[in-house]
Amino acid sequence: MVELKTLNLKVGHGIQGDINADPISPRQVLIVRYEDILDLSIKPGELRENIVVTGIEFDNFIPGSLLTFESGAAIRLTFHCEPCKQIAHLVESLNSIQGKRGILGVVIKSGKIQVGSNFQFQANKFPALSENPYERFLNFIIKIPSGKVVTYKQIIKGMGVDNSYLRAIPTYLKKTSDADYPLHRILDSQGYLINYVKQQKNKLLNEGIKVLSEANSLSDLNKSFVDIKDYLWKDDTIYLE
């Protein structure tokens, strides 16, 4: 990370030049209050934040708020950034930084911001996303339309979690298997059907999705898959409203 005097915020992307920018991620930007890092004796940038703001009361700095800068650039705050091992060396305990690690956000209007930019702050402008990753998993998959599919990797991005959460997806699927969610529209990261969804092939076929078979050289079984490029769901607007 490098310190810049100007940032270019882009809708459907995040921060221009950010290697982690992603159109469906609810964590395109990390914003912290200067008052919080001052209280913790942490220098700007050490929490790996993108923007430091000042002048917002702690109780008002909450997910669901809207920051609008004088250039017209705007950011929707989505959920708190969880304290993690990356910043553990900066504090006596991770508990001491709960609620002060900053809030993640999505760029909803493009524009440039610079050091010293003024902004307007509106609390409770949007629904806050859940702090619970499983709840964000459910919130994401209910948006998948009929006739479309997503992969594990897409779900991870849409949830706004680290790649290590790939291991949690099968657990989430099993936990949700008896509920009324479109789990059959979920494929593994290579596009193969998964073992945790009942009647997945038939449900996909009923929605007009072509399911192909591939011979497995290690057994007599065929592996079913979907040509992702034909049916992959892409929606860059899921967190813009």
RORORO-514345 format. One record per residue: y, z negated, x negated of N, C-alpha, C in turn; residue number from 0. Coordinates in Angstrom, 3 decimals, padded with zeros to 6 digits, always signed. Layout:
R      npy      npz      npx     capy     capz     capx      cpy      cpz      cpx   n
R        Y        Z        X        Y        Z        X        Y        Z        X NUM
...
//
This chain:
R      npy      npz      npx     capy     capz     capx      cpy      cpz      cpx   n
R -001.189 +000.000 -000.842 +000.000 +000.000 +000.000 +001.245 +000.000 -000.882   0
R +002.264 +000.733 -000.429 +003.511 +000.812 -001.184 +004.677 +000.471 -000.258   1
R +005.735 -000.059 -000.838 +006.931 -000.382 -000.063 +007.771 +000.869 +000.097   2
R +008.191 +001.132 +001.330 +009.011 +002.305 +001.626 +010.275 +001.877 +002.350   3
R +011.329 +002.651 +002.167 +012.579 +002.386 +002.884 +012.558 +003.002 +004.277   4
R +011.724 +004.052 +004.462 +011.664 +004.762 +005.734 +010.220 +005.020 +006.121   5
R +009.898 +004.850 +007.395 +008.587 +005.198 +007.927 +008.770 +006.234 +009.033   6
R +007.882 +007.219 +009.049 +007.885 +008.221 +010.112 +006.729 +007.918 +011.050   7
R +007.050 +007.492 +012.271 +006.030 +007.156 +013.260 +005.754 +008.372 +014.132   8
R +004.470 +008.676 +014.336 +004.090 +009.876 +015.082 +003.123 +009.522 +016.211   9
R +003.475 +009.933 +017.428 +002.570 +009.752 +018.563 +001.282 +010.532 +018.325  10
R +000.155 +009.945 +018.723 -001.126 +010.606 +018.522 -001.576 +010.613 +017.082  11
R -001.012 +009.724 +016.286 -001.367 +009.674 +014.858 -001.224 +008.254 +014.320  12
R +000.007 +007.758 +014.288 +000.287 +006.468 +013.662 +001.448 +006.630 +012.703  13
R +001.254 +006.179 +011.474 +002.272 +006.318 +010.438 +001.961 +007.544 +009.589  14
R +002.940 +008.429 +009.461 +002.724 +009.622 +008.638 +002.411 +009.204 +007.207  15
R +001.324 +009.763 +006.665 +000.911 +009.441 +005.311 -000.092 +008.309 +005.211  16
R -000.395 +007.650 +006.331 -001.365 +006.547 +006.338 -002.776 +007.119 +006.385  17
R -003.591 +006.804 +005.394 -004.955 +007.357 +005.350 -005.822 +006.791 +006.466  18
R -005.411 +005.680 +007.079 -006.180 +005.078 +008.165 -005.677 +005.481 +009.544  19
R -004.686 +006.352 +009.606 -004.128 +006.760 +010.898 -005.199 +007.429 +011.748  20
R -005.198 +007.108 +013.040 -006.180 +007.702 +013.943 -005.619 +007.725 +015.350  21
R -005.732 +008.859 +016.051 -005.102 +008.977 +017.366 -005.663 +008.047 +018.436  22
R -006.944 +007.648 +018.338 -007.511 +006.806 +019.397 -007.567 +005.331 +019.014  23
R -007.004 +004.982 +017.871 -007.073 +003.592 +017.423 -005.969 +002.748 +018.063  24
R -006.296 +001.534 +018.515 -005.267 +000.625 +019.014 -004.633 -000.191 +017.892  25
R -004.977 +000.146 +016.628 -004.422 -000.591 +015.490 -003.795 +000.377 +014.486  26
R -002.884 +001.213 +014.976 -002.206 +002.170 +014.118 -001.163 +001.504 +013.218  27
R -000.602 +000.407 +013.695 +000.485 -000.270 +012.988 +000.255 -001.775 +013.061  28
R +000.566 -002.476 +011.969 +000.525 -003.935 +011.967 +001.943 -004.460 +011.730  29
R +002.396 -005.301 +012.652 +003.758 -005.835 +012.601 +003.696 -007.358 +012.499  30
R +004.455 -007.930 +011.585 +004.524 -009.389 +011.460 +005.975 -009.844 +011.583  31
R +006.138 -011.078 +011.989 +007.475 -011.685 +012.042 +007.830 -012.235 +010.669  32
R +009.038 -011.987 +010.244 +009.496 -012.519 +008.957 +009.479 -014.042 +008.977  33
R +009.813 -014.623 +010.139 +009.837 -016.081 +010.247 +008.464 -016.692 +009.970  34
R +007.387 -016.001 +010.346 +006.040 -016.529 +010.135 +005.646 -016.494 +008.666  35
R +005.907 -015.382 +007.998 +005.512 -015.314 +006.584 +006.408 -016.219 +005.732  36
R +007.658 -016.413 +006.166 +008.535 -017.345 +005.450 +007.991 -018.753 +005.567  37
R +007.552 -019.121 +006.760 +006.993 -020.452 +007.002 +005.732 -020.678 +006.179  38
R +004.965 -019.617 +005.941 +003.708 -019.710 +005.191 +003.896 -019.438 +003.698  39
R +005.141 -019.191 +003.287 +005.459 -018.872 +001.880 +004.677 -017.659 +001.392  40
R +004.597 -016.653 +002.239 +003.911 -015.404 +001.910 +004.957 -014.300 +001.783  41
R +004.836 -013.498 +000.731 +005.791 -012.424 +000.504 +005.504 -011.242 +001.440  42
R +006.553 -010.521 +001.839 +006.342 -009.310 +002.648 +005.378 -008.348 +001.964  43
R +004.418 -007.834 +002.743 +003.433 -006.893 +002.209 +002.098 -007.517 +001.860  44
R +002.077 -008.830 +001.631 +000.831 -009.470 +001.199 -000.194 -009.577 +002.324  45
R +000.259 -009.541 +003.560 -000.675 -009.556 +004.693 -001.123 -008.149 +005.053  46
R -000.725 -007.174 +004.236 -001.052 -005.764 +004.447 -000.459 -005.242 +005.750  47
R +000.692 -005.803 +006.100 +001.398 -005.354 +007.288 +002.190 -004.086 +006.978  48
R +002.538 -003.356 +008.020 +003.320 -002.133 +007.866 +004.809 -002.361 +008.101  49
R +005.128 -003.268 +009.021 +006.513 -003.499 +009.394 +006.750 -005.000 +009.523  50
R +007.868 -005.464 +008.997 +008.284 -006.857 +009.156 +009.536 -006.876 +010.027  51
R +009.513 -007.681 +011.074 +010.656 -007.780 +011.982 +011.171 -009.214 +011.994  52
R +012.409 -009.370 +012.374 +012.985 -010.710 +012.476 +013.810 -010.813 +013.740  53
R +013.900 -012.030 +014.271 +014.736 -012.261 +015.443 +013.972 -012.404 +016.742  54
R +012.632 -012.322 +016.710 +011.827 -012.484 +017.924 +011.257 -013.901 +017.948  55
R +011.434 -014.591 +019.043 +010.866 -015.932 +019.180 +009.331 -015.864 +019.138  56
R +008.722 -016.876 +018.522 +007.265 -016.894 +018.353 +006.548 -016.758 +019.691  57
R +006.993 -017.482 +020.714 +006.315 -017.472 +022.013 +006.470 -016.134 +022.739  58
R +007.478 -015.348 +022.354 +007.695 -014.048 +022.994 +006.983 -012.910 +022.266  59
R +006.576 -013.166 +021.034 +005.929 -012.133 +020.215 +004.450 -012.087 +020.590  60
R +004.131 -011.265 +021.593 +002.801 -011.280 +022.184 +002.297 -009.854 +022.415  61
R +000.972 -009.678 +022.433 +000.412 -008.365 +022.797 +000.887 -007.941 +024.185  62
R +001.063 -006.637 +024.354 +001.579 -006.107 +025.606 +003.074 -005.857 +025.564  63
R +003.718 -006.269 +024.478 +005.156 -006.079 +024.337 +005.474 -004.677 +023.827  64
R +006.744 -004.312 +023.942 +007.212 -002.997 +023.510 +008.367 -003.157 +022.538  65
R +008.262 -002.495 +021.382 +009.355 -002.427 +020.422 +009.931 -001.023 +020.457  66
R +011.219 -000.913 +020.719 +011.888 +000.382 +020.724 +013.008 +000.361 +019.691  67
R +012.931 +001.251 +018.712 +013.900 +001.292 +017.620 +015.056 +002.216 +017.963  68
R +016.141 +002.080 +017.228 +017.355 +002.833 +017.549 +017.158 +004.342 +017.425  69
R +016.158 +004.793 +016.673 +015.869 +006.220 +016.549 +015.133 +006.762 +017.776  70
R +014.648 +005.860 +018.627 +013.825 +006.255 +019.765 +012.349 +005.995 +019.544  71
R +011.953 +005.758 +018.297 +010.556 +005.423 +018.002 +010.171 +004.148 +018.747  72
R +008.939 +004.111 +019.256 +008.510 +002.952 +020.036 +007.054 +002.622 +019.732  73
R +006.753 +001.321 +019.763 +005.408 +000.823 +019.467 +004.970 -000.134 +020.568  74
R +003.782 +000.103 +021.094 +003.152 -000.815 +022.042 +002.283 -001.794 +021.264  75
R +002.514 -003.087 +021.417 +001.693 -004.094 +020.755 +000.404 -004.292 +021.546  76
R -000.737 -004.253 +020.838 -002.030 -004.240 +021.531 -002.774 -005.579 +021.469  77
R -003.052 -006.085 +020.271 -003.734 -007.378 +020.147 -003.471 -007.965 +018.767  78
R -003.697 -009.261 +018.630 -003.451 -009.936 +017.358 -004.396 -009.430 +016.266  79
R -003.872 -009.328 +015.080 -004.717 -009.004 +013.924 -005.452 -010.273 +013.502  80
R -006.763 -010.170 +013.404 -007.572 -011.343 +013.113 -007.461 -011.724 +011.630  81
R -007.267 -013.018 +011.321 -007.312 -013.454 +009.920 -008.675 -013.121 +009.311  82
R -008.685 -012.630 +008.090 -009.943 -012.228 +007.477 -009.963 -012.630 +006.007  83
R -011.084 -012.370 +005.347 -011.266 -012.777 +003.956 -010.288 -012.100 +003.009  84
R -009.766 -010.926 +003.423 -008.831 -010.213 +002.552 -007.575 -011.012 +002.255  85
R -007.191 -011.878 +003.175 -005.953 -012.641 +002.973 -006.219 -014.140 +002.826  86
R -007.502 -014.518 +002.682 -007.866 -015.937 +002.608 -007.225 -016.625 +001.411  87
R -007.013 -015.883 +000.320 -006.449 -016.483 -000.894 -004.973 -016.850 -000.739  88
R -004.354 -016.392 +000.336 -002.919 -016.625 +000.528 -002.627 -017.933 +001.256  89
R -003.642 -018.503 +001.906 -003.422 -019.694 +002.730 -004.472 -020.754 +002.436  90
R -004.168 -021.987 +002.807 -005.118 -023.079 +002.597 -006.366 -022.884 +003.440  91
R -006.200 -022.391 +004.649 -007.328 -022.095 +005.523 -006.920 -020.984 +006.467  92
R -007.895 -020.211 +006.943 -007.584 -019.133 +007.885 -007.063 -019.678 +009.209  93
R -007.441 -020.916 +009.535 -006.934 -021.527 +010.767 -005.417 -021.682 +010.734  94
R -004.873 -021.876 +009.536 -003.430 -022.096 +009.418 -002.617 -020.845 +009.728  95
R -003.282 -019.689 +009.755 -002.562 -018.444 +009.987 -002.926 -017.814 +011.335  96
R -003.691 -018.547 +012.147 -004.027 -018.045 +013.485 -002.746 -017.758 +014.268  97
R -002.654 -016.552 +014.815 -001.485 -016.163 +015.585 -000.293 -015.750 +014.758  98
R -000.434 -015.826 +013.407 +000.683 -015.475 +012.527 +000.341 -014.337 +011.579  99
R -000.840 -013.771 +011.726 -001.249 -012.644 +010.881 -000.546 -011.350 +011.317 100
R +000.076 -011.385 +012.469 +000.758 -010.206 +012.989 +000.047 -009.645 +014.207 101
R +000.689 -008.681 +014.843 +000.127 -008.026 +016.025 +000.014 -006.530 +015.746 102
R -001.114 -005.973 +016.132 -001.368 -004.549 +015.949 -000.708 -003.758 +017.065 103
R -000.525 -002.472 +016.810 +000.152 -001.677 +017.816 -000.146 -000.196 +017.725 104
R +000.298 +000.530 +018.758 +000.117 +001.972 +018.864 +001.491 +002.626 +019.008 105
R +001.694 +003.703 +018.277 +002.940 +004.452 +018.392 +002.934 +005.222 +019.715 106
R +003.900 +004.949 +020.581 +003.958 +005.654 +021.867 +005.130 +006.638 +021.942 107
R +006.067 +006.546 +020.980 +007.142 +007.535 +020.864 +007.425 +007.764 +019.382 108
R +007.543 +009.024 +019.016 +007.758 +009.376 +017.612 +009.197 +009.098 +017.190 109
R +009.367 +008.928 +015.877 +010.708 +008.733 +015.324 +010.638 +008.035 +013.984 110
R +011.745 +008.044 +013.275 +011.809 +007.386 +011.976 +012.453 +006.014 +012.112 111
R +011.943 +005.074 +011.332 +012.575 +003.764 +011.237 +012.823 +003.477 +009.776 112
R +013.808 +002.658 +009.501 +014.116 +002.345 +008.114 +014.477 +000.880 +007.983 113
R +014.527 +000.413 +006.755 +014.891 -000.977 +006.512 +016.260 -001.242 +007.137 114
R +016.347 -002.287 +007.935 +017.602 -002.629 +008.591 +017.759 -002.036 +009.968 115
R +016.767 -001.259 +010.429 +016.863 -000.656 +011.765 +016.940 -001.737 +012.840 116
R +017.781 -001.509 +013.824 +017.818 -002.378 +014.990 +016.735 -001.959 +015.982 117
R +016.312 -002.884 +016.818 +015.296 -002.565 +017.821 +015.492 -003.434 +019.043 118
R +014.940 -002.973 +020.146 +014.888 -003.762 +021.374 +013.456 -004.243 +021.582 119
R +013.314 -005.422 +022.125 +011.990 -006.010 +022.320 +011.829 -006.395 +023.782 120
R +010.751 -005.878 +024.404 +010.457 -006.201 +025.801 +009.050 -006.787 +025.879 121
R +008.956 -008.038 +026.271 +007.653 -008.696 +026.408 +006.978 -008.258 +027.714 122
R +005.632 -008.275 +027.707 +004.830 -007.993 +028.911 +005.127 -006.634 +029.528 123
R +005.399 -005.651 +028.701 +005.669 -004.307 +029.191 +004.371 -003.574 +029.522 124
R +003.293 -003.920 +028.817 +001.981 -003.291 +029.001 +000.926 -004.382 +029.156 125
R -000.256 -004.031 +029.675 -001.371 -004.982 +029.634 -001.777 -005.238 +028.180 126
R -002.006 -006.473 +027.843 -002.494 -006.793 +026.497 -003.971 -006.444 +026.406 127
R -004.389 -005.932 +025.262 -005.814 -005.712 +025.047 -006.481 -007.040 +024.720 128
R -007.739 -007.158 +025.074 -008.466 -008.399 +024.835 -008.603 -008.664 +023.341 129
R -008.574 -009.941 +022.986 -008.821 -010.334 +021.597 -010.322 -010.290 +021.293 130
R -011.127 -010.147 +022.319 -012.585 -010.126 +022.172 -013.066 -008.688 +021.977 131
R -013.702 -008.360 +020.838 -014.149 -006.986 +020.585 -015.090 -006.438 +021.657 132
R -015.958 -007.279 +022.203 -016.873 -006.807 +023.243 -016.106 -006.359 +024.491 133
R -015.062 -007.101 +024.842 -014.251 -006.711 +025.992 -013.541 -005.386 +025.726 134
R -013.120 -005.163 +024.478 -012.475 -003.891 +024.143 -013.505 -002.752 +024.151 135
R -014.747 -003.074 +023.808 -015.832 -002.104 +023.916 -015.991 -001.642 +025.363 136
R -016.032 -002.593 +026.285 -016.169 -002.252 +027.706 -014.961 -001.453 +028.190 137
R -013.778 -001.882 +027.777 -012.547 -001.210 +028.193 -012.513 +000.247 +027.727 138
R -013.113 +000.502 +026.567 -013.122 +001.859 +026.031 -014.150 +002.737 +026.746 139
R -015.369 +002.225 +026.924 -016.428 +003.093 +027.442 -016.241 +003.445 +028.918 140
R -015.533 +002.594 +029.673 -015.334 +002.934 +031.090 -014.407 +004.137 +031.251 141
R -013.702 +004.495 +030.186 -012.783 +005.628 +030.240 -013.473 +006.962 +029.981 142
R -014.723 +006.945 +029.493 -015.414 +008.192 +029.159 -015.699 +008.960 +030.450 143
R -015.180 +010.166 +030.591 -015.375 +010.908 +031.844 -016.759 +011.537 +031.951 144
R -017.164 +011.846 +033.153 -018.434 +012.532 +033.398 -018.442 +013.870 +032.663 145
R -019.590 +014.208 +032.066 -019.717 +015.472 +031.353 -019.260 +015.419 +029.919 146
R -018.879 +014.209 +029.444 -018.440 +014.048 +028.068 -019.241 +012.938 +027.390 147
R -019.259 +012.945 +026.059 -019.970 +011.919 +025.303 -019.078 +011.389 +024.186 148
R -019.437 +010.216 +023.681 -018.781 +009.652 +022.502 -019.862 +009.175 +021.537 149
R -019.494 +009.000 +020.290 -020.420 +008.502 +019.283 -020.070 +007.058 +018.924 150
R -020.997 +006.415 +018.227 -020.740 +005.057 +017.747 -019.424 +005.004 +016.968 151
R -019.200 +005.986 +016.088 -018.007 +005.974 +015.239 -016.734 +006.042 +016.071 152
R -016.762 +006.843 +017.133 -015.602 +006.911 +018.019 -015.341 +005.570 +018.696 153
R -016.407 +004.917 +019.117 -016.261 +003.622 +019.786 -015.620 +002.614 +018.853 154
R -016.049 +002.604 +017.597 -015.489 +001.689 +016.602 -013.988 +001.911 +016.461 155
R -013.590 +003.175 +016.381 -012.164 +003.481 +016.259 -011.410 +003.074 +017.523 156
R -011.996 +003.382 +018.684 -011.340 +003.066 +019.941 -011.231 +001.576 +020.219 157
R -012.163 +000.798 +019.654 -012.109 -000.656 +019.786 -011.090 -001.271 +018.837 158
R -010.816 -000.557 +017.739 -009.910 -001.097 +016.742 -010.560 -002.153 +015.870 159
R -011.795 -001.869 +015.414 -012.515 -002.816 +014.562 -012.995 -002.125 +013.293 160
R -013.429 -002.929 +012.345 -013.931 -002.437 +011.072 -015.287 -001.750 +011.259 161
R -015.630 -000.861 +010.305 -016.905 -000.142 +010.380 -018.115 -001.064 +010.385 162
R -017.941 -002.289 +009.903 -019.064 -003.239 +009.918 -019.543 -003.521 +011.341 163
R -018.695 -003.251 +012.333 -019.064 -003.474 +013.732 -020.059 -002.440 +014.242 164
R -020.353 -001.406 +013.452 -021.381 -000.448 +013.864 -022.688 -001.158 +014.157 165
R -022.954 -002.207 +013.411 -024.199 -002.970 +013.608 -024.207 -003.709 +014.942 166
R -023.018 -003.942 +015.499 -022.933 -004.702 +016.749 -023.117 -003.822 +017.985 167
R -022.958 -002.514 +017.852 -023.010 -001.631 +019.016 -024.355 -001.722 +019.750 168
R -025.514 -001.674 +019.047 -026.779 -001.834 +019.778 -026.851 -003.142 +020.566 169
R -026.314 -004.220 +019.996 -026.292 -005.502 +020.706 -025.432 -005.412 +021.954 170
R -024.283 -004.774 +021.841 -023.409 -004.595 +023.002 -024.101 -003.760 +024.084 171
R -024.837 -002.730 +023.663 -025.527 -001.871 +024.621 -026.598 -002.653 +025.378 172
R -027.355 -003.439 +024.653 -028.395 -004.247 +025.305 -027.764 -005.251 +026.269 173
R -026.657 -005.850 +025.865 -025.973 -006.851 +026.677 -025.445 -006.242 +027.970 174
R -025.132 -004.940 +027.931 -024.496 -004.275 +029.064 -025.487 -003.445 +029.874 175
R -026.731 -003.420 +029.464 -027.707 -002.479 +030.022 -027.906 -002.620 +031.530 176
R -027.726 -003.814 +032.067 -027.947 -004.017 +033.499 -026.663 -003.909 +034.319 177
R -025.556 -003.626 +033.655 -024.275 -003.508 +034.359 -023.975 -002.035 +034.645 178
R -022.982 -001.806 +035.474 -022.660 -000.450 +035.909 -021.605 +000.164 +034.979 179
R -022.043 +000.517 +033.790 -021.177 +001.180 +032.808 -021.843 +002.485 +032.370 180
R -021.072 +003.494 +031.991 -021.641 +004.803 +031.615 -022.221 +004.814 +030.209 181
R -023.198 +003.950 +029.975 -023.790 +003.853 +028.639 -024.501 +005.140 +028.229 182
R -024.951 +005.925 +029.206 -025.688 +007.149 +028.880 -024.799 +008.171 +028.182 183
R -023.489 +007.984 +028.218 -022.564 +008.907 +027.556 -022.301 +008.539 +026.101 184
R -023.045 +007.563 +025.605 -022.889 +007.108 +024.222 -024.037 +007.652 +023.373 185
R -023.701 +008.241 +022.243 -024.686 +008.759 +021.289 -024.513 +008.049 +019.959 186
R -025.540 +008.126 +019.117 -025.352 +007.547 +017.787 -024.398 +008.442 +016.990 187
R -024.089 +008.060 +015.778 -023.048 +008.752 +015.020 -023.414 +010.183 +014.644 188
R -024.701 +010.556 +014.765 -025.130 +011.935 +014.492 -025.314 +012.754 +015.764 189
R -025.125 +012.123 +016.913 -025.254 +012.836 +018.175 -026.595 +012.694 +018.848 190
R -027.470 +011.825 +018.319 -028.791 +011.635 +018.917 -028.721 +010.641 +020.074 191
R -029.615 +010.837 +021.047 -029.748 +009.877 +022.134 -030.239 +008.554 +021.568 192
R -029.961 +007.466 +022.259 -030.265 +006.144 +021.722 -031.366 +005.466 +022.533 193
R -031.930 +004.427 +021.951 -033.096 +003.778 +022.545 -032.757 +002.714 +023.579 194
R -031.473 +002.404 +023.720 -031.108 +001.240 +024.522 -030.624 +001.606 +025.913 195
R -030.736 +002.879 +026.289 -030.212 +003.331 +027.577 -031.338 +003.950 +028.402 196
R -031.524 +003.456 +029.597 -032.581 +003.967 +030.460 -032.193 +005.329 +031.041 197
R -033.160 +006.237 +031.060 -032.980 +007.555 +031.674 -031.757 +008.315 +031.128 198
R -031.483 +008.116 +029.845 -030.271 +008.729 +029.289 -030.304 +010.256 +029.375 199
R -031.437 +010.848 +029.015 -031.530 +012.312 +029.028 -031.279 +012.876 +030.424 200
R -031.931 +012.298 +031.424 -031.774 +012.797 +032.792 -030.347 +012.623 +033.301 201
R -029.728 +011.509 +032.954 -028.350 +011.262 +033.397 -027.389 +012.257 +032.752 202
R -027.607 +012.578 +031.500 -026.749 +013.561 +030.825 -026.946 +014.950 +031.429 203
R -028.208 +015.306 +031.681 -028.488 +016.610 +032.285 -027.834 +016.734 +033.657 204
R -027.855 +015.651 +034.426 -027.246 +015.663 +035.754 -025.735 +015.864 +035.700 205
R -025.137 +015.543 +034.566 -023.690 +015.728 +034.408 -023.357 +017.057 +033.739 206
R -024.370 +017.913 +033.569 -024.126 +019.230 +032.995 -024.116 +019.269 +031.480 207
R -024.600 +018.223 +030.847 -024.648 +018.170 +029.383 -026.005 +018.665 +028.905 208
R -025.999 +019.629 +028.030 -027.237 +020.205 +027.507 -027.817 +019.292 +026.434 209
R -029.078 +018.915 +026.626 -029.766 +018.048 +025.667 -030.794 +018.884 +024.919 210
R -030.715 +018.868 +023.608 -031.592 +019.655 +022.754 -032.651 +018.765 +022.129 211
R -033.704 +019.392 +021.608 -034.788 +018.647 +020.963 -034.960 +019.122 +019.533 212
R -035.294 +018.184 +018.694 -035.520 +018.472 +017.282 -036.849 +017.863 +016.872 213
R -037.692 +018.656 +016.254 -038.996 +018.152 +015.818 -038.816 +017.128 +014.711 214
R -039.528 +016.027 +014.834 -039.493 +014.980 +013.819 -040.683 +015.180 +012.890 215
R -040.413 +015.478 +011.630 -041.474 +015.788 +010.675 -042.349 +014.585 +010.357 216
R -041.870 +013.382 +010.674 -042.629 +012.178 +010.354 -043.566 +011.756 +011.476 217
R -043.455 +012.421 +012.621 -044.320 +012.061 +013.742 -044.442 +013.261 +014.670 218
R -045.165 +013.066 +015.724 -045.337 +014.137 +016.704 -044.247 +014.113 +017.780 219
R -043.318 +013.165 +017.647 -042.284 +013.022 +018.664 -041.110 +013.956 +018.396 220
R -040.452 +014.377 +019.458 -039.222 +015.147 +019.339 -038.020 +014.229 +019.528 221
R -036.979 +014.477 +018.754 -035.752 +013.695 +018.881 -034.750 +014.499 +019.702 222
R -034.200 +013.868 +020.703 -033.242 +014.540 +021.573 -031.825 +014.291 +021.076 223
R -030.989 +015.327 +021.179 -029.616 +015.195 +020.719 -028.710 +016.115 +021.529 224
R -027.417 +015.912 +021.372 -026.393 +016.717 +022.041 -025.532 +017.367 +020.974 225
R -025.198 +018.628 +021.178 -024.287 +019.316 +020.254 -022.894 +018.744 +020.485 226
R -022.483 +017.835 +019.617 -021.266 +017.055 +019.844 -020.044 +017.935 +020.032 227
R -019.948 +018.998 +019.281 -018.721 +019.806 +019.334 -018.460 +020.388 +020.728 228
R -019.506 +020.500 +021.536 -019.341 +021.064 +022.879 -018.961 +020.027 +023.937 229
R -019.278 +018.753 +023.680 -019.120 +017.757 +024.749 -018.361 +016.494 +024.320 230
R -017.902 +016.448 +023.081 -017.260 +015.230 +022.599 -015.952 +014.963 +023.348 231
R -015.799 +013.729 +023.821 -014.578 +013.333 +024.527 -013.482 +013.012 +023.536 232
R -012.338 +013.628 +023.709 -011.177 +013.352 +022.873 -009.969 +013.132 +023.777 233
R -009.381 +011.962 +023.676 -008.199 +011.653 +024.466 -007.258 +010.801 +023.621 234
R -006.180 +011.407 +023.165 -005.226 +010.713 +022.303 -004.253 +009.844 +023.088 235
R -004.408 +009.802 +024.411 -003.403 +009.119 +025.242 -003.897 +007.810 +025.841 236
R -005.091 +007.360 +025.454 -005.687 +006.211 +026.162 -004.880 +004.929 +026.009 237
R -004.088 +004.786 +024.949 -003.287 +003.578 +024.775 -001.794 +003.855 +024.887 238
R -001.436 +004.997 +025.433 -000.022 +005.352 +025.529 +000.607 +004.886 +026.835 239
R -000.200 +004.452 +027.789 +000.341 +004.039 +029.091 -000.120 +002.632 +029.449 240
//
